Amino acid sequence: MPAGRVLIVEDEDKLRRVIQLHLSSAGFEVDTAASAEEGLGMADHADVILTDLRLPGADGMALMKEARARGAEAATVVMTAHGSVEAAVEAMKLGASDFLEKPFSLDHLTTVLQKALAIKALRAENTRLRDELDQRYRFDNLIGRSAAMREIFQTVTRVAPARTTVLLAGESGVGKDMIARAIHQHSPRKNKPFVKINCTALPENLMESELFGYEKGAFTGANVSKPGKFEQADSGTAFLDEIGDVPGNIQVKLLRILQERQFERLGSNLTRTVDVRVIAATNADLRAALEQGTFREDLYYRLNVVPINIPPLRERKEDIPFLAIHFVEKLSKELDSPVRELSPGAMDRLVSHSWPGNVRELENTMERSMVLAAGPVLEAADVRIETPREARMVTAAGGAEPQPLLPEGMTLEQWEQMMIREALRRANGNKSQAARILGLTRNALRYRLSQMGMESPGDGDG
């Protein structure tokens, strides 16, 4: 840590001179003052102000407040005689970096000043990141400086004013919900309903009535008529999350909504018309679902008017520092946490992790770490990243979620490709036999091989 400029404000001439000689020999640039009034004129040039609390005239606390009011950016370390520790603690609440109880060793003084300089540099770096975040890398609650995220910001800006259907694709936790809301908020429909429909959470036998509504008496228990999600979203936006999980009979009705904006409630022959903008999202490969016959081709092309592919966090690691700073700002208020800064070590730990749960996992990690951290700076040791073993222990205790199936750091796509290569090896390159091993049709296997760059459309069995 390079030595900086220290302003010593101490009314005892002998002590001031001893500290000055020691710090000068340690490589610091040193200014001295015998009073708060004198020191205030030199505060702008200091990296650290080392001040006694008891001074003739204005005290050290007043010096610190006035220096801050004038825009001085120096860190402050206060010196106090035995018995005045409470006042020193109060000074730290006002922003002092540390305090020294007299008498103190000169070596300890050097350590404290180096720590104060490190904290000052850390705050400057966090401020720089916040400034960049505010100016260039934030779009509503979307955060990112990577080329992929900036392209997504531009696409959202262009597509939002139109009524065009948008299909968001990406792994779970990448922020598809946030992007859908950003599109809605920047559209002429922003003051109209935004209705999220989680297709995975709707049981198949209830999906039709939930989406399109029902009339009184349509089924046992239907004591009153009820509008469906699309009626609730009329004149606004319907967000269909995990569209790949919609069964075939409902896909036909969704296609009609997209083509004609018309539907009938369950138990009714009355055709209703709605003005709804549809945004759909999936973490599945819909093209593979087309090959397997589980997703309608005509519905796919109706949804895929403007596709937005959101890359996983491990492929845009330059976004992680900005996301981490954003979560510190957000969660420090929500959790009443003392954490205000991230140390370089903490940031390194965050950037080096693979984040299989993407942005959602990062936010959960930041919340867990901030809840358990004790000081204003989140250190590397405070970053509580859940390991696969911990995830299995939580699962075993709660029984709510299945144990992880994939090796750490491996995506489903990578695992699938590994299995395909292994099946081809066992089948000695025979694609029909490999397809049978994998439980796929031959066409489905050929499609996957073409996606992997291992087969051209006209290839036969090798």
C-alpha angles and dihedrals in degrees: 000000000000114000116252139198116290126195112205114203107186129138095205104090096203095049092044090052094048092051091046093053093046095049093045090053089049090058101259122135105235136203122179137205133178096209142028091248092055093044093050090068091058099039094096092064097048129097091195130020112208105193138170113232094223112061135152109268112354113023130229092267091057090047091054094048094047093046090053091047090055092052100257111160098198121129113239130223116184127208120210137178120242111284096034098082091117090062091049091052089051089052090054090053086057092054109281112147096217144332136231122213112216128272098043134162119255091231090056089049090055091050092050092049092049089051090050090052090049091052090048091052090046092052090048090053092047090048090051091051091048091050092050090046093052094045106040118000107051128087109176101303093337113109129194146115097191119113090245094055094045089053089051090051089053092047092050090051092051099042100039098078092054130075090234119140114245128203116204117199128187146105122294111282099023093115106263091147091053092050091049090052091047090054090050094046092052094047131087085254095064093114092048127081122297106200119189116205116193102204093190093057095053115088111232093240091054100038098090094050092045094050100039104021129230142245126241110278095018089127140352109298095021094124094156135025116261131194117230131232094273092054089049088053094049111143088008139065131295114203111202105198118198093009090175090074095062111115121238098256091055092045089066091056092046089053090055091051090053095044103037105010087232137122143148127236117243107274094019136099093197112113113222128197125213134185102220132154109215124214115180130191135194139176090193129086101255091187089060088049088054090054091049092048095239095115127049115246094214091052091048092055091046090054097040097066094119111014119197115190113199113203120222118259093251088064094052104041092155086074094059098081091051093046090048092051089047092052092048090055093045099042098041087067097040095046098033085233122171090222112113104150141040120223119226089249092054091048091050090053091051094048094047095054118097095224101211087181091051121205093346091057091047092053092048090049092050091049093049092047095047093048091055098038118102105198140052093257119065105222128199091259090055094059105102106198111178112237122214089252091055090048090054091048091052090048093049091049097045102027089207099117133036118250116266111276100193128072113256113279094012121116125217089250092054091047091050092051090050090052091049092052091048091050091051090050092052091046092048090240096309104141097198091054092044090052090054091050090053095043092242134127114252091246091052090052092047090052091053092046090053089051088053091049091244099114140034120218093257097048120122131195113311 
